[in-house]
Amino acid sequence: MKKILIVNELGDAGVHLLEADNEIDFQILKSADEELLLQAVSDIDAIIVDGSMQVTEKIIQAAKKLRVIGRTGIRVRNIDLNAATRQGIIVINTPQANAVSAAEHTLALMLASCRRIPQANLAMAAGEHLSKRLHGIDLQGKTLGIVGLGAIGRLVAARAQAFDMQVIAVDPYVSELVGRELGVTLVDLDDLLRDSDIITLHTVVSEETIELINAETLSKTKDGLVLINISSARLIDPQAVADALRAGKLAGAAMDGPFGESLAENPLLGLEGAINTPSLATQSEDAIAAVSVEIVENTLAALRGTAYRNTVNMAWPAEADVALVQAYVQLAERIGALQFQLASEKIERVEIEVSGEAMRSMVRPMAAGLLSGLLKGYDLKQAINHINAPFIAKENGVHISQEYGIGEADYSNLITCRVQWRDDEGQIGKRSIAGVLFGSREPRIVQIDSFRIEAKPEGTILVMANKDVPGVIGQVATLLATYGVNIAEWRLGRSGPMEDALAFINLDGDPPSAVIDALRQAPQVTMAQIIKL
C-alpha cells in the first residue's frame, strides 16, 4: 500500500479521490512545521504540498522511500528541486488546472481598473457621487501587451480579443507561427512598452525578469497606462509603480499577491488608482477543486508508473503512450549500459541522435535513460534513475548532447549513441552503438561502429571481435561447450569476406573466466568481453 502525506490543505475533491482508492493510505498534516514533517516522512511514498511548506534538503533526505513530490499550483520555489532531483524524486505541479481562474481574475482586474470600479464603490459607500471624476476607458480598440505567452497568457489573449482588443506579446520561447495561430503579434519588449494601453504580466521570475517593470521601463510607456500583475511581485519595482501612479504616468495598477512579509511593505496600498487583491487569482472554488483532482491523479499515476504529467524535473512528452516511451527508454538504458561496459576508460562525452518524426518528442527521456544505464556502472554510492541521471552525469563531468536526424533508410526509429573517452596517454577512444524497437516493443542492437548486426540486448552476452577466417565459430562453440555454457543466439557482423568480424553471442549462463582468457589468447580473436544487461 502506498503512503501519501498531505501538508496543509487539499481541496475536498482531491481528498475524496484518495478516500476512494483502496491501495492508498494517506494522512493530512495541518502544519508547516519542519520538525513535525521530519517525523512524518520516514516511510511515505509521496508528499502533496501547497506553497506554505518548505520542502528542504533535510526533509528530502529524511524521506527514504519518497518517490514523488506534488505541488498544488505552478510555482515550486518552496521545494529544493536540486535535492529532489539528485535523490531521483519526481516533482510535479499543476500549471494549467487553475489557468482559467487566473485568466479570469486578470480580466476582472483589468475591467475594475479601467472602469475605476473600486474607487466608485468607496465613493458611494462614503455618500459621494463622483461619476464625473471617475470616467474610465473602454477595452474595445485598445492594445493589450502580454508579457509571457504561456497557458495563462494565451487564455488572457483569447478573452481580450473577445473585447475587440489588439493583442501584442513578448515571449522568447514562442514562435511567430504560434503567435499567428493565436492572433497575437509578437514584438520585443521596447515595442510592447511603447505601444500598449494596458500591460499584463504572466512570465516566470528569472534574472532577466526580476523588476522588469521599473522606473526606466515605465518611462518608455504611454501616459495613462494600466498595469496588471497577477504573477510574482518580484516582476515589478513597487516603489517605481507607486511613483508612476502619483505622477499620473500610470492610470491604474492592479496587483494580486503580497509584496513582503507584511502589508506595511506594500507602497501601493491606499494609493489612488491602485487595486490590491491577496493572492486571489487562482483561488476560485472551481480552480481549487480542479487543482486538487489534478495533483492527486498525477501523483498516483507517477507512483504507479502509468503516466508522467506536469513533471518539473523529468523529461516526458505530453500525452505520450507510456508503454511505448518506456520501451524506448529501456532500449536507450541498455545501450548506455553496453557503452559503459565496452569502454576502456571513463566516458567523457555522450551524444544521442534519434531518427524518425515519432522519435522527436522522446529524445530527452531517452537521453535520461541512456545516462541512467551508463552511470549505473560507476561506483557512485547512490541509486541512479531517469530523474537524477542527467543531474548526476553533469556533476561527474559527463557531457551529453542530443540531436535529431533524418533517419536511416532501413529504420524509421533508430537510436544512435556515440561516446568518447580518453586514455592515460591522452589518446581518444570512440564507439557508436545504434538500436531500434521491432514492433514497438522488441529491443534490438543493429549496429556497433561499422558492423551491422541484429542482436538482443539482454542477459549475459559475449562480445567478440575476430578475423573472419574459417574455424573461429567452431572453436568458440567448442570452448563454450567444454565449460557447459549454452549459446542462445549468435549474431555476426563483418566488414567483408575474410576481413574483420564482430560477434554478439547471447549465452544461457555465465562462462568462467577461463573461457574468456582462452578466447583472448586465440590468434584470430582481437577482443572478447562479457557484458551483463
VENLIN-V229404 format. One record per residue. N is the residue number from 1. SS is DSSP state (h for helix, s for strand, l for the rest). Layout:
N,SS  N,SS
This chain:
1,l  2,s  3,s  4,s  5,s  6,s  7,s  8,l  9,l  10,l  11,l  12,h  13,h  14,h  15,h  16,h  17,h  18,h  19,h  20,l  21,l  22,l  23,l  24,s  25,s  26,s  27,s  28,s  29,s  30,l  31,l  32,l  33,l  34,h  35,h  36,h  37,h  38,h  39,h  40,h  41,l  42,l  43,l  44,l  45,l  46,s  47,s  48,s  49,s  50,l  51,l  52,l  53,l  54,l  55,s  56,l  57,h  58,h  59,h  60,h  61,h  62,h  63,l  64,l  65,l  66,l  67,l  68,s  69,s  70,s  71,s  72,l  73,l  74,l  75,l  76,l  77,l  78,l  79,s  80,l  81,h  82,h  83,h  84,h  85,h  86,h  87,l  88,l  89,l  90,s  91,s  92,s  93,l  94,l  95,l  96,l  97,l  98,l  99,h  100,h  101,h  102,h  103,h  104,h  105,h  106,h  107,h  108,h  109,h  110,h  111,h  112,h  113,h  114,h  115,l  116,l  117,h  118,h  119,h  120,h  121,h  122,h  123,h  124,h  125,h  126,l  127,l  128,l  129,l  130,l  131,l  132,l  133,l  134,l  135,l  136,l  137,l  138,l  139,l  140,l  141,l  142,l  143,s  144,s  145,s  146,s  147,s  148,l  149,l  150,l  151,h  152,h  153,h  154,h  155,h  156,h  157,h  158,h  159,h  160,h  161,h  162,h  163,l  164,l  165,l  166,s  167,s  168,s  169,s  170,s  171,l  172,l  173,l  174,l  175,l  176,h  177,h  178,h  179,h  180,h  181,h  182,h  183,l  184,l  185,s  186,s  187,l  188,l  189,h  190,h  191,h  192,h  193,h  194,h  195,h  196,l  197,l  198,s  199,s  200,s  201,s  202,l  203,l  204,l  205,l  206,l  207,l  208,l  209,l  210,l  211,l  212,l  213,s  214,l  215,h  216,h  217,h  218,h  219,l  220,l  221,l  222,l  223,l  224,l  225,s  226,s  227,s  228,s  229,s  230,l  231,l  232,l  233,h  234,h  235,h  236,s  237,l  238,h  239,h  240,h  241,h  242,h  243,h  244,h  245,h  246,h  247,h  248,l  249,l  250,s  251,s  252,s  253,s  254,s  255,s  256,s  257,l  258,l  259,l  260,l  261,l  262,l  263,h  264,h  265,h  266,l  267,l  268,l  269,l  270,l  271,l  272,l  273,l  274,s  275,s  276,s  277,s  278,l  279,l  280,l  281,l  282,l  283,l  284,l  285,h  286,h  287,h  288,h  289,h  290,h  291,h  292,h  293,h  294,h  295,h  296,h  297,h  298,h  299,h  300,h  301,h  302,h  303,h  304,h  305,l  306,l  307,l  308,l  309,l  310,l  311,s  312,l  313,l  314,l  315,l  316,l  317,l  318,l  319,l  320,l  321,l  322,h  323,h  324,h  325,h  326,h  327,h  328,h  329,h  330,h  331,h  332,h  333,h  334,h  335,h  336,h  337,h  338,h  339,h  340,h  341,h  342,h  343,l  344,l  345,l  346,l  347,s  348,s  349,s  350,s  351,s  352,s  353,s  354,s  355,s  356,l  357,h  358,h  359,h  360,h  361,h  362,h  363,h  364,h  365,h  366,h  367,h  368,h  369,h  370,h  371,h  372,h  373,h  374,h  375,h  376,l  377,l  378,l  379,l  380,l  381,l  382,l  383,l  384,l  385,l  386,l  387,l  388,l  389,h  390,h  391,h  392,h  393,h  394,h  395,h  396,l  397,l  398,l  399,s  400,s  401,s  402,s  403,s  404,s  405,s  406,l  407,l  408,l  409,l  410,l  411,l  412,l  413,l  414,l  415,s  416,s  417,s  418,s  419,s  420,s  421,s  422,s  423,l  424,l  425,l  426,l  427,l  428,s  429,s  430,s  431,s  432,s  433,s  434,s  435,s  436,s  437,s  438,s  439,l  440,l  441,l  442,s  443,s  444,s  445,s  446,s  447,s  448,s  449,l  450,l  451,s  452,s  453,s  454,s  455,s  456,l  457,l  458,l  459,l  460,s  461,s  462,s  463,s  464,s  465,s  466,s  467,s  468,l  469,l  470,l  471,l  472,h  473,h  474,h  475,h  476,h  477,h  478,h  479,h  480,h  481,h  482,h  483,l  484,l  485,l  486,l  487,s  488,s  489,s  490,s  491,s  492,s  493,s  494,s  495,l  496,l  497,l  498,l  499,l  500,s  501,s  502,s  503,s  504,s  505,s  506,s  507,s  508,l  509,l  510,l  511,l  512,l  513,h  514,h  515,h  516,h  517,h  518,h  519,h  520,h  521,h  522,l  523,l  524,l  525,s  526,s  527,s  528,s  529,s  530,s  531,s  532,s  533,l
